[in-house]
Every structure is written in structure tokens, then in C-alpha cells.
Amino acid sequence: MHKYFNAAVDEHRFVSKHFKLLRLRPLSEAADPEPGQFYMLQAGDTSDPLLKRPFSIFTREDGTLSFLYRIRGKGTQSLARFRQGDCIRVIGPLGNRYPVPQGDFIAVAGGIGIASLLSLLGRYPGSAHLFYGARSAEELVMGEEAKRVAKEVVISTDDGSAGMRGTITDLLAVRLEMTTGPLLPLYACGPTPMLRELHRIVAKKGVRCDVSLEEHMACGVGACLGCVVKTTSGYRRVCKEGPVFDMEELAW
């Protein structure tokens, strides 16, 4: 069950020019999250519902909850001003989790999607072949953390400033074509264009791929219907029935 609670800022620092790591210490008992779940953080004036934002769990350790986020709009700009010792209103954990891997798997991360997938990699260390893409080297974050928990890390950037030049889906397509044995199951999180291209590639292979969707949310508990997506069996709420879906269930 999800729960409302207050948490104190334990650590809040930049990990690159536009990304910050926020570590919170719950001030009361809080349920343990599962990989793929998320929290709603009240990033400012509690009277302004528009300042409530969803954040994927990054790590849960030593009694703290960590979140990785990009400073982008009003909500994250407000959140970025919180300092150590400040209090934040939290709701969570929310949503469903990634299916439990039954051995090695491939994780495909685009941009800030790395935050959600690292919670999965950290839970099952040494099992993931991580394909991680971003626009530039500046937007690749937590690469060292990924190397510590993944079996393999493949990097790409659009401008070639780190790893291979091109999209991460291009690199994945080459790998899948070169694979002669059974294909590993896939997990993915990233921008919609990346996921759409991933679906095009994977649909031909007959391999399962579970994706975590990045959608704007207002309530986070399924009441407002502001985050619905079209699936093969009707519309579903990302915050309630998701954020993780079998890729084949989604209407691309």
C-alpha cells in the first residue's frame, strides 16, 4: 500500500550540470519500494498541486530513499532548492514493479530512464547487460554506479562525445542480430521515441520486453486520469496499472 509521509533531505547534490541526486530520510515508517515503483514528491508550496512530481526510486539503502532527476521545469526547479534538513511531503511507493528476472537480462535506458533501471540492476547485480544512451557525455549520469552492478555496459551518445555515436536502439539492434542463441528478456525506460523504435526492433524477435513509461502525473494514485495511455485492451492509468507494461500491451 502507498503511504503519505514526511522525509528530511539527507543529501542533495549535483551529479552533472542538469542532474541532481536527492537522498531522503523518512521521518516515520515507510514501506520498502520494489524496482520500477515511484514516489510523488511535493516539490514546494503544499497548496499548489502542480508542484507534485513523480520520481522513480533510484536506491533504497541505510533507511534512505534516493532519487535522480533532471532540472527541467517549475516543479524540479522548486525541488532543486531544497537543502539538507528541509522536509518534503512524500507519497509512495506507487505503481507496479518490473517483473522479477529469471537470470540475465538486457536493460535499455534512455536519458533519465537510467534512474528507474538502476533500481532493478541494483536488486539483481551481475545480471544485466545495460544499453545506455543519451544526447551527450554531459547527460550520461551514474555511469560508474551502473558499471558496479551490471555485467556489461554499452554506451552511446547522439553526438559521439562518449561511447558509440548514434542511438542506443541502433546498437541494440546490431547486438540482437548478432545473437545466435535464445534472446534475453528486455527491460526499458526512456523517452517515447526511443521506446517506439525499440518496439519496432523487438516486435520482430518474439522476445518479451517490459517498459516503464514516463508520463506527466497530477495525483499519482489513479484518481485524476491525467496519465492514461492507450493499450490493446483499452486505456490504462500509468500511475495505477503501470508504470511498467509489457511492450506488446501498448498501442504504438
SENUNU-289746 format. One record per residue (C-alpha): residue number from 1; residue in one letter; x, y, z. Coordinates in Angstrom, 3 decimals, padded with zeros to 6 digits. Example, Ala and Ser with C-alpha at 12.3 -4.5 7.8 and 13.67 -1.06 7.14 Angstrom:
REC | 1 | a | 012.300 | -004.500 | 007.800
REC | 2 | s | 013.670 | -001.060 | 007.140
***
This chain:
REC | 1 | m | 000.000 | 000.000 | 000.000
REC | 2 | h | 001.113 | 003.553 | -000.639
REC | 3 | k | 001.506 | 005.930 | 002.256
REC | 4 | y | 001.832 | 009.638 | 002.895
REC | 5 | f | 004.836 | 010.582 | 004.996
REC | 6 | n | 007.330 | 013.359 | 005.609
REC | 7 | a | 011.011 | 012.931 | 004.847
REC | 8 | a | 014.068 | 015.034 | 005.618
REC | 9 | v | 016.646 | 015.866 | 002.977
REC | 10 | d | 019.716 | 013.819 | 003.903
REC | 11 | e | 021.772 | 014.739 | 000.830
REC | 12 | h | 021.121 | 016.853 | -002.266
REC | 13 | r | 023.867 | 017.386 | -004.819
REC | 14 | f | 024.578 | 017.856 | -008.487
REC | 15 | v | 025.879 | 014.785 | -010.304
REC | 16 | s | 026.200 | 016.707 | -013.584
REC | 17 | k | 025.229 | 020.133 | -014.901
REC | 18 | h | 021.493 | 019.455 | -015.117
REC | 19 | f | 021.012 | 016.409 | -012.865
REC | 20 | k | 020.771 | 016.159 | -009.088
REC | 21 | l | 020.712 | 013.262 | -006.646
REC | 22 | l | 018.241 | 013.649 | -003.775
REC | 23 | r | 018.505 | 011.391 | -000.747
REC | 24 | l | 015.594 | 011.463 | 001.715
REC | 25 | r | 015.292 | 010.004 | 005.194
REC | 26 | p | 011.660 | 009.165 | 006.093
REC | 27 | l | 010.592 | 010.662 | 009.433
REC | 28 | s | 008.186 | 007.776 | 010.050
REC | 29 | e | 007.882 | 004.156 | 008.988
REC | 30 | a | 007.857 | 003.817 | 005.197
REC | 31 | a | 007.219 | 000.740 | 003.060
REC | 32 | d | 010.109 | -000.686 | 001.050
REC | 33 | p | 009.796 | 000.019 | -002.684
REC | 34 | e | 010.229 | -002.526 | -005.460
REC | 35 | p | 012.266 | -001.874 | -008.636
REC | 36 | g | 010.167 | 000.162 | -011.068
REC | 37 | q | 007.920 | 001.801 | -008.494
REC | 38 | f | 007.845 | 005.546 | -007.953
REC | 39 | y | 007.012 | 008.261 | -005.423
REC | 40 | m | 005.200 | 011.582 | -005.647
REC | 41 | l | 007.217 | 014.383 | -004.059
REC | 42 | q | 005.662 | 017.705 | -003.067
REC | 43 | a | 008.301 | 019.984 | -004.539
REC | 44 | g | 007.270 | 023.277 | -002.972
REC | 45 | d | 004.163 | 025.041 | -001.659
REC | 46 | t | 001.790 | 022.334 | -000.405
REC | 47 | s | -001.190 | 024.402 | -001.623
REC | 48 | d | -000.012 | 024.082 | -005.241
REC | 49 | p | -000.869 | 020.597 | -006.574
REC | 50 | l | 001.066 | 021.340 | -009.760
REC | 51 | l | 004.307 | 021.156 | -007.779
REC | 52 | k | 003.775 | 017.462 | -007.011
REC | 53 | r | 006.004 | 015.351 | -009.247
REC | 54 | p | 006.585 | 011.612 | -009.829
REC | 55 | f | 010.109 | 010.249 | -009.359
REC | 56 | s | 011.292 | 006.693 | -009.903
REC | 57 | i | 013.053 | 005.123 | -006.964
REC | 58 | f | 016.799 | 005.064 | -007.567
REC | 59 | t | 018.083 | 003.308 | -004.456
REC | 60 | r | 016.793 | 002.311 | -001.039
REC | 61 | e | 019.610 | 001.806 | 001.459
REC | 62 | d | 020.500 | 002.570 | 005.067
REC | 63 | g | 016.960 | 003.742 | 005.740
REC | 64 | t | 017.016 | 006.368 | 002.984
REC | 65 | l | 015.305 | 006.794 | -000.386
REC | 66 | s | 017.313 | 008.210 | -003.291
REC | 67 | f | 016.018 | 009.873 | -006.435
REC | 68 | l | 017.869 | 011.000 | -009.540
REC | 69 | y | 016.237 | 013.795 | -011.531
REC | 70 | r | 016.844 | 016.343 | -014.242
REC | 71 | i | 016.126 | 020.019 | -013.546
REC | 72 | r | 013.671 | 020.888 | -016.281
REC | 73 | g | 010.501 | 022.796 | -015.339
REC | 74 | k | 008.774 | 024.580 | -012.470
REC | 75 | g | 008.419 | 021.514 | -010.268
REC | 76 | t | 012.008 | 020.296 | -010.481
REC | 77 | q | 013.352 | 023.856 | -010.240
REC | 78 | s | 011.465 | 024.186 | -006.961
REC | 79 | l | 012.717 | 020.797 | -005.766
REC | 80 | a | 016.308 | 021.719 | -006.623
REC | 81 | r | 016.226 | 024.492 | -003.995
REC | 82 | f | 015.695 | 022.102 | -001.085
REC | 83 | r | 018.673 | 021.821 | 001.252
REC | 84 | q | 019.898 | 019.301 | 003.792
REC | 85 | g | 017.488 | 019.184 | 006.726
REC | 86 | d | 014.493 | 020.528 | 004.805
REC | 87 | c | 011.289 | 018.492 | 004.915
REC | 88 | i | 009.461 | 017.115 | 001.867
REC | 89 | r | 005.975 | 015.578 | 001.712
REC | 90 | v | 006.084 | 012.157 | 000.029
REC | 91 | i | 003.518 | 009.654 | -001.262
REC | 92 | g | 004.591 | 006.127 | -002.069
REC | 93 | p | 005.642 | 003.656 | -003.117
REC | 94 | l | 003.243 | 003.793 | -006.069
REC | 95 | g | 002.598 | 001.754 | -009.202
REC | 96 | n | 003.736 | -001.726 | -010.133
REC | 97 | r | 007.205 | -003.196 | -010.384
REC | 98 | y | 009.388 | -004.721 | -013.074
REC | 99 | p | 008.847 | -008.489 | -013.381
REC | 100 | v | 011.471 | -010.471 | -011.490
REC | 101 | p | 014.296 | -011.510 | -013.863
REC | 102 | q | 014.913 | -015.250 | -014.105
REC | 103 | g | 018.590 | -014.882 | -014.941
REC | 104 | d | 020.480 | -012.498 | -017.214
REC | 105 | f | 018.572 | -009.729 | -018.968
REC | 106 | i | 019.059 | -006.666 | -021.172
REC | 107 | a | 018.237 | -003.201 | -019.810
REC | 108 | v | 017.784 | -000.307 | -022.243
REC | 109 | a | 017.986 | 003.180 | -020.728
REC | 110 | g | 017.490 | 006.489 | -022.465
REC | 111 | g | 018.379 | 009.703 | -020.623
REC | 112 | i | 016.872 | 009.963 | -017.148
REC | 113 | g | 015.363 | 006.489 | -017.665
REC | 114 | i | 018.590 | 005.215 | -016.120
REC | 115 | a | 017.198 | 006.102 | -012.671
REC | 116 | s | 014.360 | 003.588 | -012.861
REC | 117 | l | 016.510 | 000.820 | -014.324
REC | 118 | l | 019.336 | 001.201 | -011.819
REC | 119 | s | 016.906 | 000.200 | -009.082
REC | 120 | l | 016.453 | -003.066 | -010.993
REC | 121 | l | 020.174 | -003.545 | -011.657
REC | 122 | g | 020.977 | -002.915 | -008.016
REC | 123 | r | 018.490 | -005.533 | -006.869
REC | 124 | y | 019.951 | -008.168 | -009.230
REC | 125 | p | 023.666 | -007.321 | -009.514
REC | 126 | g | 025.752 | -009.019 | -012.164
REC | 127 | s | 022.737 | -009.986 | -014.278
REC | 128 | a | 022.171 | -007.025 | -016.609
REC | 129 | h | 023.589 | -006.142 | -019.989
REC | 130 | l | 022.932 | -002.397 | -019.873
REC | 131 | f | 022.491 | -000.377 | -023.063
REC | 132 | y | 022.535 | 003.282 | -022.023
REC | 133 | g | 022.099 | 006.204 | -024.396
REC | 134 | a | 021.967 | 009.984 | -024.031
REC | 135 | r | 022.326 | 013.110 | -026.139
REC | 136 | s | 025.880 | 013.793 | -024.973
REC | 137 | a | 028.504 | 012.771 | -022.415
REC | 138 | e | 027.254 | 015.582 | -020.171
REC | 139 | e | 023.884 | 013.852 | -019.904
REC | 140 | l | 025.275 | 010.429 | -019.022
REC | 141 | v | 024.902 | 010.117 | -015.265
REC | 142 | m | 025.643 | 007.393 | -012.730
REC | 143 | g | 027.802 | 005.518 | -015.218
REC | 144 | e | 030.214 | 004.292 | -012.541
REC | 145 | e | 027.332 | 003.064 | -010.400
REC | 146 | a | 025.992 | 001.166 | -013.393
REC | 147 | k | 029.351 | -000.496 | -014.029
REC | 148 | r | 029.455 | -001.745 | -010.444
REC | 149 | v | 026.155 | -003.609 | -010.685
REC | 150 | a | 025.856 | -004.554 | -014.377
REC | 151 | k | 027.523 | -007.468 | -016.129
REC | 152 | e | 028.111 | -005.267 | -019.184
REC | 153 | v | 027.589 | -001.581 | -020.021
REC | 154 | v | 027.215 | -000.360 | -023.611
REC | 155 | i | 027.166 | 003.424 | -024.062
REC | 156 | s | 026.053 | 005.626 | -026.940
REC | 157 | t | 025.599 | 009.374 | -027.399
REC | 158 | d | 023.912 | 011.245 | -030.208
REC | 159 | d | 026.963 | 013.474 | -030.722
REC | 160 | g | 029.639 | 010.820 | -030.187
REC | 161 | s | 031.115 | 012.566 | -027.135
REC | 162 | a | 031.037 | 009.270 | -025.185
REC | 163 | g | 030.729 | 005.669 | -026.279
REC | 164 | m | 029.493 | 004.947 | -029.784
REC | 165 | r | 027.974 | 007.694 | -031.905
REC | 166 | g | 024.286 | 007.120 | -032.620
REC | 167 | t | 021.216 | 005.925 | -030.794
REC | 168 | i | 021.226 | 003.174 | -028.227
REC | 169 | t | 018.488 | 001.350 | -030.143
REC | 170 | d | 020.809 | 001.164 | -033.162
REC | 171 | l | 023.448 | -000.568 | -031.041
REC | 172 | l | 020.896 | -002.900 | -029.529
REC | 173 | a | 019.583 | -003.855 | -032.979
REC | 174 | v | 023.098 | -004.857 | -034.045
REC | 175 | r | 023.562 | -006.947 | -030.897
REC | 176 | l | 020.267 | -008.744 | -031.367
REC | 177 | e | 021.100 | -009.520 | -034.997
REC | 178 | m | 024.448 | -010.992 | -033.916
REC | 179 | t | 022.889 | -013.180 | -031.226
REC | 180 | t | 022.625 | -016.803 | -032.338
REC | 181 | g | 021.048 | -018.363 | -029.260
REC | 182 | p | 017.872 | -017.522 | -027.340
REC | 183 | l | 017.412 | -013.794 | -026.769
REC | 184 | l | 017.458 | -012.398 | -023.250
REC | 185 | p | 014.333 | -010.660 | -021.919
REC | 186 | l | 014.434 | -006.872 | -022.081
REC | 187 | y | 013.558 | -004.078 | -019.682
REC | 188 | a | 013.472 | -000.456 | -020.826
REC | 189 | c | 012.834 | 003.083 | -019.653
REC | 190 | g | 013.317 | 006.258 | -021.638
REC | 191 | p | 011.624 | 008.793 | -023.911
REC | 192 | t | 008.688 | 007.676 | -026.039
REC | 193 | p | 010.537 | 007.907 | -029.396
REC | 194 | m | 013.185 | 005.514 | -028.053
REC | 195 | l | 010.561 | 003.081 | -026.789
REC | 196 | r | 008.665 | 003.241 | -030.070
REC | 197 | e | 011.819 | 002.371 | -032.014
REC | 198 | l | 012.613 | -000.370 | -029.510
REC | 199 | h | 009.178 | -001.846 | -030.116
REC | 200 | r | 009.821 | -001.866 | -033.865
REC | 201 | i | 013.058 | -003.786 | -033.316
REC | 202 | v | 011.839 | -006.209 | -030.664
REC | 203 | a | 008.470 | -006.999 | -032.266
REC | 204 | k | 010.269 | -008.929 | -034.992
REC | 205 | k | 012.189 | -011.037 | -032.481
REC | 206 | g | 009.423 | -012.512 | -030.374
REC | 207 | v | 011.165 | -011.639 | -027.106
REC | 208 | r | 009.439 | -010.134 | -024.085
REC | 209 | c | 010.166 | -006.512 | -023.279
REC | 210 | d | 008.790 | -004.713 | -020.226
REC | 211 | v | 008.861 | -000.921 | -020.356
REC | 212 | s | 008.446 | 001.771 | -017.729
REC | 213 | l | 006.587 | 004.766 | -019.134
REC | 214 | e | 007.485 | 008.369 | -018.364
REC | 215 | e | 004.220 | 010.323 | -018.172
REC | 216 | h | 003.127 | 013.572 | -016.551
REC | 217 | m | 001.054 | 012.887 | -013.433
REC | 218 | a | -001.045 | 015.059 | -011.166
REC | 219 | c | -002.262 | 012.786 | -008.376
REC | 220 | g | -000.211 | 009.594 | -008.690
REC | 221 | v | -002.979 | 007.407 | -007.253
REC | 222 | g | -005.291 | 006.898 | -010.238
REC | 223 | a | -007.959 | 009.455 | -009.371
REC | 224 | c | -007.422 | 012.220 | -011.933
REC | 225 | l | -006.972 | 010.110 | -015.110
REC | 226 | g | -004.297 | 012.539 | -016.246
REC | 227 | c | -001.783 | 009.852 | -017.197
REC | 228 | v | -003.822 | 007.391 | -019.255
REC | 229 | v | -002.235 | 005.587 | -022.197
REC | 230 | k | -003.847 | 003.532 | -024.933
REC | 231 | t | -003.320 | -000.223 | -024.765
REC | 232 | t | -004.588 | -003.145 | -026.816
REC | 233 | s | -007.338 | -003.648 | -024.210
REC | 234 | g | -008.373 | -000.034 | -023.679
REC | 235 | y | -006.940 | 002.872 | -021.750
REC | 236 | r | -004.827 | 002.298 | -018.647
REC | 237 | r | -003.533 | 004.636 | -015.937
REC | 238 | v | 000.258 | 004.785 | -015.866
REC | 239 | c | 000.265 | 005.606 | -012.153
REC | 240 | k | -002.030 | 002.724 | -011.189
REC | 241 | e | -001.830 | -000.105 | -013.740
REC | 242 | g | 001.737 | 000.950 | -014.602
REC | 243 | p | 004.222 | 002.470 | -014.904
REC | 244 | v | 005.585 | -000.905 | -016.102
REC | 245 | f | 003.817 | -002.568 | -019.035
REC | 246 | d | 004.531 | -005.496 | -021.318
REC | 247 | m | 005.507 | -003.670 | -024.506
REC | 248 | e | 003.072 | -005.760 | -026.561
REC | 249 | e | 000.148 | -004.470 | -024.481
REC | 250 | l | 000.726 | -000.883 | -025.602
REC | 251 | a | -000.824 | 000.627 | -028.728
REC | 252 | w | 002.204 | 002.007 | -030.547
***
